[in-house]
Amino acid sequence: PRDIVQLLVALLFSESSDDLKGEGKIRSLFDPCCGTGGLLTIGKKWVLDNINPNIEIRLSGQELNPQTYSICKSDMLISGETPDSIKLGSSLSEDGFQGEKFEYMMTNPPFGVSWKSEEEFITEEAQNPHGRFFAETPRTSDGSLLFLQHMISKMEPKGSRIGIIFNGSPLFTGDAGSGESEIRKWIIENDLLECIVQLPDSLFFNTGITTYIWIVNNKKRDARKGKVQLINASELFKPMKKSLGSKRKEVSQEQIDLIVKTYSGFVETDICKIFPNSFFGYTKITVEQPLLENGLPVKDKKGNIKPDTSLRDYERIPLGVAIEEYFKREVKPHLPHAYMDRSKDARGYEINFTKYFYRYKPLRSLDEIAKDLLELEKESEGLMKEILK
C-alpha cells in the first residue's frame, strides 16, 4: 500500500540528508524482492523531491515471479532507468548481484515464505564463514530472516541503510540457540539494528496481521551506537471509508510525519522507547533436580548425581544479571535441592513489543458489569417476545 511505502521510504532516507545532498552525488538503491519495482521508483522520487533533485539514484532489483519481473523491467525501460539492473530468479539461491554492494536497500519480502525447495543450497552456503547465511538459518517454513541476511551481506563497509517490512515472527520466534535467535543475536551484538516500528494491523490488501518496519544501519551516528529504538505506531491510523481486501486502515501523511519525527528525534516518548542492545538478550539456564530412590539421590558410576529428567526446568535470566545470585534468590527458596547444569547454558535474543509498551487497564467494577448484564437481559427478553409472536 502506498501509505506504507511512503513511511518506509521516509524512515530509510530521513537521517541521510548529509549523504544525499550535494552536486554530482551518485547513490544506489536495491530491492531483492522488487515485484513490479514500486519501492524502487517511489524511493528514488522521494529523494529527488525531498532532499536533492540533482542526485543520481541507480536502481537495482531482483524478482522471482516472471510476470512481475517483466512488468518491472518494462517500467524501468519506459522511465529511462537501466533494465539490465533488474534480475530474474530467487535472491536466496540465485543471487543476481553476487559481490555487489549498495548504499540503500529496502524490501517487503513475502511473509512466512518457505525455503524448503532451496534448503540444500542455503544450508551449504551457511557452512561458509564468508557466506551470506553463516550466522544461522531459520526454520524452513519461514525465510524472512534469510532476506535480511542477504541484504546485510551487501552493505557497504563505509555505510549502508536497510529498511525491511516483517511480520511479528522475526521478533521472537525461536528459543535460545535456535536459528532465529542466533540471527537476532548476531545482528544486535554487531550493533546493526537501529530501529523497529510497530505498525497498525489491517494495513495490507491480503492480510490483516500486525507488521513491523526494521531499520538496519552499519554506521550509526554516535547517539545511536549500542542502542535500539522501538516505536509503537500501532494506534497511528485512520479507518478507511471502504475496505480494500483486508486493508481497513491507512496511515495519514500527518501520522507518517509524526512517526518519522519520533524516529529522527531519538528521544523517549509515550510511543518511543530506547534500550541498550543487551536489554534484549538473556541466558537460558537448565535447572535440574536429583533423581531419588528411597529418598536419597541416585549417583552414576563417576559419583555424579543423576538428574530426574521429568522435573527438568529452565530459567531465562536477563544479560547483566548475576546468574548464581539469581538462582539463589529466585529458585533455591522454592526448590532447595535444585542445581544448575551450566554446560547447557544458551544465550538468546528476542524483542517483545507487547511487553515493553504494555499499559495496565483497571478492571471494571462489579456494579458496571452487573448493569451491563441487566441491560443485555432486558434486550434478550424483548428479542424472545419478537421471536415468539
C-alpha positions in Angstrom: 0.0 0.0 0.0 1.2 3.5 -0.9 1.0 4.8 2.7 3.3 2.1 4.0 5.7 2.6 1.1 5.8 6.3 1.9 6.6 5.6 5.5 9.3 3.0 4.7 11.0 5.4 2.3 10.9 8.3 4.7 12.4 6.2 7.5 15.1 4.9 5.2 16.3 8.3 3.9 15.3 10.8 6.6 18.6 10.6 8.5 20.7 10.6 5.4 20.3 14.2 4.2 24.1 14.9 4.5 24.9 11.8 2.5 22.4 12.6 -0.2 22.9 16.4 -0.6 25.4 18.0 -3.0 26.3 18.1 -6.6 27.5 15.1 -8.6 26.2 12.6 -6.0 25.5 9.0 -7.1 23.9 6.5 -4.8 22.5 3.0 -5.2 19.1 1.6 -4.1 18.4 -2.1 -4.1 15.4 -4.3 -3.6 15.9 -8.1 -3.6 12.1 -8.8 -3.8 11.3 -5.9 -6.1 8.0 -7.1 -7.6 6.9 -4.5 -10.2 9.5 -2.1 -8.8 7.2 0.2 -6.8 9.5 0.6 -3.8 12.5 1.4 -6.1 10.7 4.1 -8.1 8.9 5.7 -5.1 12.2 5.7 -3.1 14.0 7.5 -5.9 11.2 10.0 -6.3 11.2 10.7 -2.6 14.9 11.6 -2.5 14.6 13.8 -5.6 11.5 15.6 -4.2 12.6 16.0 -0.6 16.4 16.1 -0.5 18.3 16.6 -3.7 16.7 17.0 -7.2 20.2 16.6 -8.8 21.3 13.3 -7.3 21.6 10.2 -9.4 19.9 7.2 -7.8 20.8 3.9 -9.5 18.1 1.3 -9.1 18.7 -2.4 -8.9 16.3 -5.3 -8.0 15.6 -9.0 -8.3 12.3 -10.7 -8.6 11.3 -14.4 -8.6 7.9 -14.1 -10.4 8.4 -13.9 -14.2 5.3 -11.8 -14.8 6.0 -9.1 -12.2 9.7 -9.2 -13.3 8.6 -8.4 -16.8 6.4 -5.5 -15.7 9.3 -4.1 -13.6 11.8 -4.4 -16.4 9.3 -2.7 -18.8 8.7 0.2 -16.4 12.4 0.7 -16.0 12.8 0.9 -19.8 9.9 3.4 -20.1 11.1 5.6 -17.3 14.7 5.8 -18.6 16.3 3.5 -16.0 18.6 0.6 -16.7 16.5 -2.5 -17.4 19.6 -4.8 -17.1 19.8 -3.9 -13.4 16.6 -5.9 -12.8 17.4 -9.7 -12.5 15.1 -12.7 -12.6 15.3 -15.5 -10.0 15.4 -16.2 -6.3 17.6 -13.8 -4.4 18.4 -16.5 -1.9 19.7 -19.3 -4.2 20.3 -17.3 -7.5 21.9 -14.1 -6.3 21.9 -11.9 -9.4 24.2 -9.3 -7.7 26.9 -11.5 -6.2 29.7 -9.4 -4.8 28.0 -6.1 -5.3 27.3 -3.6 -2.5 24.6 -0.9 -2.2 24.3 2.2 -0.1 20.5 1.9 0.4 18.3 -1.2 0.4 14.6 -1.8 1.2 12.1 -4.6 0.6 8.9 -6.2 1.6 9.7 -10.0 1.4 6.8 -12.4 1.4 5.6 -13.2 5.0 6.3 -16.7 6.2 7.6 -18.0 2.9 9.1 -21.5 2.9 12.7 -22.0 1.6 12.4 -25.8 1.6 13.0 -26.0 -2.1 16.3 -24.1 -1.7 17.4 -25.8 1.5 20.3 -27.7 0.1 21.9 -24.6 -1.5 21.3 -22.3 1.5 22.4 -24.9 4.1 25.6 -25.4 2.2 26.3 -21.7 2.0 25.6 -21.4 5.7 28.7 -23.6 6.3 30.9 -21.0 4.6 32.2 -18.4 7.2 32.2 -15.9 4.3 28.8 -16.8 3.1 25.6 -14.8 3.5 23.9 -17.1 6.0 26.8 -18.0 8.2 25.2 -16.5 11.3 22.5 -19.3 11.2 19.4 -20.4 9.2 15.8 -20.1 10.5 13.3 -22.9 10.3 12.5 -23.8 6.6 8.8 -22.7 7.0 9.8 -19.0 7.2 12.7 -17.5 5.3 12.1 -13.8 6.3 15.5 -13.5 8.2 17.3 -15.0 5.2 16.4 -12.0 3.1 17.7 -9.7 5.8 21.0 -11.6 6.0 21.2 -11.4 2.2 20.8 -7.6 2.3 23.3 -7.2 5.2 25.9 -9.1 3.1 25.5 -6.3 0.5 26.1 -3.4 2.9 28.9 -1.0 2.0 31.7 -1.0 4.7 31.6 2.8 4.5 27.9 2.8 5.4 24.6 1.4 4.3 21.0 1.6 5.4 18.3 -1.1 5.1 14.5 -0.8 5.5 12.6 -4.1 5.6 8.9 -5.0 6.4 8.4 -8.1 8.5 5.5 -9.7 10.3 6.0 -10.5 14.0 7.8 -13.8 13.6 11.4 -12.5 13.2 11.0 -10.6 16.6 10.5 -13.6 18.9 10.2 -16.9 17.1 12.7 -19.5 18.3 14.2 -20.1 21.8 17.8 -19.6 22.8 20.1 -21.5 20.5 17.6 -21.7 17.6 18.4 -20.3 14.2 16.1 -17.3 14.6 17.6 -16.4 18.0 21.1 -16.8 16.7 20.4 -14.5 13.8 18.9 -11.8 16.1 21.9 -12.3 18.4 24.3 -11.7 15.5 22.5 -8.6 14.2 22.1 -7.0 17.7 25.6 -7.8 19.1 27.1 -6.4 15.9 25.1 -3.2 16.6 23.3 -3.3 13.2 19.7 -3.0 14.4 18.8 0.7 14.7 15.0 0.9 15.0 11.8 -1.1 14.8 8.4 0.5 14.2 5.3 -1.5 15.0 2.5 -0.6 12.5 -1.2 -1.0 12.9 -2.9 -4.2 11.8 -5.2 -4.3 8.7 -2.8 -2.2 6.6 -2.2 -4.7 3.8 -4.5 -5.8 1.0 -4.1 -9.5 1.5 -3.6 -9.9 5.3 -4.8 -8.3 8.5 -1.8 -9.1 10.6 0.4 -6.6 12.5 3.6 -5.7 10.7 6.9 -4.1 11.6 9.5 -1.9 9.8 13.1 -2.7 10.7 15.8 -0.1 10.1 19.3 -1.7 9.9 22.4 0.5 9.8 26.1 -0.4 9.9 27.3 3.2 10.5 25.1 4.5 13.3 25.5 8.1 14.5 27.2 8.3 17.9 24.0 8.8 19.9 22.5 5.6 18.5 25.5 3.4 19.0 24.9 0.4 21.2 21.1 1.1 21.3 17.9 0.1 19.7 14.9 2.4 19.2 11.4 1.0 19.4 8.4 3.0 18.1 4.8 1.8 18.8 2.8 3.3 16.0 0.0 0.7 16.3 -2.6 3.3 17.2 -1.5 5.8 14.5 -4.0 5.2 11.7 -7.4 6.3 10.4 -10.2 4.0 9.4 -10.8 3.8 5.7 -14.3 4.6 4.4 -14.3 1.5 2.3 -12.1 -1.6 2.8 -9.8 -2.8 0.0 -9.5 -6.5 0.7 -8.0 -6.9 4.2 -6.9 -3.3 4.2 -9.3 -1.4 6.6 -6.8 1.2 7.9 -4.4 3.7 6.5 -1.7 5.9 7.9 -2.2 9.6 7.0 0.6 11.9 6.0 0.4 13.7 9.3 0.8 10.4 11.1 3.8 9.4 8.8 5.4 12.8 9.7 4.9 12.1 13.4 6.5 8.6 13.2 9.5 10.0 11.2 9.8 12.9 13.6 9.8 10.5 16.6 12.4 8.3 14.8 14.7 11.2 14.0 14.3 12.9 17.4 15.6 9.8 19.2 14.0 10.8 22.5 11.8 8.6 24.6 8.0 9.4 24.5 4.8 7.6 25.1 5.3 5.8 21.7 9.1 5.6 21.7 11.5 3.6 23.9 15.2 3.3 23.6 17.1 0.3 25.1 20.8 -0.8 25.1 21.5 -3.8 22.9 22.0 -6.1 25.8 18.4 -5.4 27.0 17.1 -7.9 24.5 19.4 -10.7 25.5 19.1 -13.5 28.1 20.8 -16.6 29.3 18.7 -19.7 29.3 19.8 -22.0 32.2 18.9 -25.6 32.8 17.5 -26.3 36.3 17.8 -29.9 37.4 16.6 -31.8 40.5 18.2 -35.1 41.7 16.7 -38.5 40.9 15.7 -40.0 44.2 15.4 -43.6 45.3 14.2 -44.3 48.8 14.5 -40.5 49.5 18.2 -40.5 48.5 19.9 -39.0 45.4 21.0 -41.6 42.8 24.6 -41.3 41.6 26.2 -42.6 38.4 29.5 -44.6 38.2 31.5 -41.4 38.4 29.8 -40.3 41.6 27.8 -37.6 39.9 24.2 -37.0 40.9 21.7 -38.2 38.3 19.0 -35.7 37.3 15.3 -36.5 37.3 14.5 -35.5 33.7 10.8 -35.4 34.4 11.5 -32.5 36.8 13.9 -30.6 34.4 13.0 -26.9 34.1 14.5 -23.7 32.6 15.0 -20.1 33.6 15.6 -17.1 31.4 18.0 -14.7 33.1 18.5 -11.2 31.6 22.0 -10.4 30.5 23.8 -8.4 33.1 22.1 -10.2 36.0 24.4 -12.4 38.1 23.3 -15.9 37.4 24.4 -17.5 40.7 22.7 -14.8 42.7 19.5 -15.0 40.7 19.4 -18.8 41.2 19.9 -18.5 45.0 17.2 -15.8 45.2 14.6 -17.0 42.8 14.9 -20.7 42.6 16.5 -22.2 45.7 13.8 -21.0 48.2 11.2 -22.9 46.2 13.4 -25.9 45.1 16.0 -26.4 47.8 17.6 -29.5 46.2 17.7 -27.9 42.7 21.0 -27.3 40.9 22.1 -25.8 37.6 23.7 -27.6 34.7 25.8 -24.7 33.4 27.2 -26.8 30.5 23.8 -26.3 28.8 23.7 -22.5 29.1 22.4 -20.8 25.9 22.3 -17.1 25.1 19.2 -15.9 23.3 17.7 -12.7 22.0 14.1 -11.7 21.4 12.1 -8.5 21.1 8.7 -8.4 22.8 6.8 -5.2 21.8 3.7 -6.1 23.7 5.7 -6.4 27.0 7.6 -3.1 26.5 4.6 -1.0 25.7 2.0 -2.7 27.9 -0.4 -0.3 29.7 -2.3 -1.5 32.6 -6.1 -1.1 32.3 -8.0 -1.2 35.6 -10.6 -3.9 35.8 -14.2 -2.8 35.5 -16.2 -2.7 38.8 -18.8 -5.3 39.7 -21.5 -2.7 39.6 -20.7 -1.8 36.0 -20.6 -5.4 34.9 -23.9 -6.1 36.7 -25.5 -3.1 35.0 -24.4 -4.3 31.5 -25.7 -7.8 32.2 -29.1 -6.4 33.3 -29.3 -4.4 30.1 -28.5 -7.4 28.0 -31.1 -9.4 29.8 -33.7 -6.8 29.0 -32.7 -6.7 25.3 -32.8 -10.5 25.1 -36.3 -10.7 26.7 -37.6 -8.3 24.0 -35.9 -10.4 21.3 -37.6 -13.6 22.7 -41.0 -11.9 22.6 -40.4 -10.9 18.9 -39.5 -14.5 18.0 -42.5 -16.0 19.8 -45.0 -13.6 18.2 
